[in-house]
Amino acid sequence: MEDQKMFHLQQRKGRRVILFPLPLQGHINPMLQLASILYNKGFSISIIHTNFNSLNSSNYPRFSFHSIPDGLSKNEASFADMVALVSLLNVKCVAPFKDCLRKMLSNSVEGENVACLITDAGWYFTQSVAENLKIPRLVLRTNSVSYFLAYAAFPLLREKGYIPAQDCEPEAPVPELPPLRVKDIPVFKTDIPETLHQVILELTNQTKVYSGCIWNSFPDLEQVSFATLHKEFPIPMFPIGPFHKYFPASSSSLLSQDHSSISWLNKQPPKSVIYVSFGSIAAINESELLEIAWGLANSKVPFLWVVRPGLVRGAEWTETLPKGFLERLDGRGHIVKWAPQQEVLAHPAIGGFWTHNGWNSTLESICEGVPMICQPCFGDQMVNARYVSHVWKIGLHLERKLERGEIEKTIKRVMVEAEGQEMRERIMYLKEKVDLCLKQGGSSYQSLDNLINYILSF
Ligand code: UDX
């Protein structure tokens, strides 16, 4: 057995994988985690990244980093219209990426033994570059499989009149996509809906020609969706998630993480704190900030709240909160700009997570057995929230307008009432499934082995 392991490590030595993350926090984290997983399995790692949301290479001294100019102006580098941002990146990065990859492949040290390219699915222009340079391209999908299937069904949903949203009853089920209702269909606010439609078509068609697809998920979590995926997209699939459980908390954060979160949590009783964070892109308005603040205060439940600069439209940070808001709570609340989220969720004082249901946040919460309050804002978050509240039943969906009384009630339901305890039990059961899938003989463990052998076969 040991001999066989040595043989494999020897075989991988010198084989290099080139990775290209989409420059958004929720996409950078899983790509860098995947890089670390492959590095630990003996591969050499090169990362190509844009100047926009540039990576801090000093956190990964063993990887080689290559920065490319993305040519985005200050106005263009904005999260206001994500469809516009991603499609622009896919135009502006073509030449610099091609140039960088070509140079890397012809470099005697780095170019030798390159096994494959792994890009985020959002980099759809890279398929033709890879074909052109005759290098296999694997794709990392950073979302759930259930969301991908909803996304792939967009043309059908458009044909049936669900998109663009019309007068359909929001609570009505979408029979083509159970368990989604009309209001769970992923929405993207954009000024260029036709581009969005084209991109979705392109991405879905491409999924049939990738050399393979890597998922930050595992079949026991999304059984029905994985079965459909295998049927509709018969390419090599590698569900090896959840990535972040392969090693201790990683450090691909673009913002600096405030560790006072942990010292504050250390002073709180077990399972008493609600952690509130809406990820790296979602935005709210001033009046919503106030409703959240009063809902948290009135619930009497201790809270750790991430108010990211940029979270509140038109504000710098928390200046619109009433003067002395935190002081009046007598230490019951702590606000930070950015937290070490994985460490926070693993802290014994955490009892609940009020989240926007980005896929990373959702998975991180499941992995620590923390029930959720779901407040999806756009895209995949709508689908994730539906699965959390309706399929796995490990959270409550805050569906109505953000209002302090409703917020207070929902926090109490999750944090102190029997209903919350039941959700905690169900999520602990899912957490056990996570632990099992990563162990020898588990599905992710096996898929990772398959992925390694597949990369070595190129
Ligand atoms: C985006 C999309 O919005 C999301 O829907 C999609 O699934 C991935 O890309 P984002 O909104 O940032 O991501 O959410 P999420 O997927 O949850 O990723 C956020 C990441 O930032 C997580 O890994 C989380 O641990 C980290 N984080 C968040 C911190 O490190 N500190 C914080 O304070 C908040």
Residues whose N, C-alpha, C, O or C-beta is under 5 A from the ligand:
A	BS01	UDX	Q25 G26 H27 N29 T142 S253 S277 F278 G279 S280 I281 V306 W338 A339 P340 Q341 Q342 N357 G358 W359 N360 S361 F378 D380 Q381
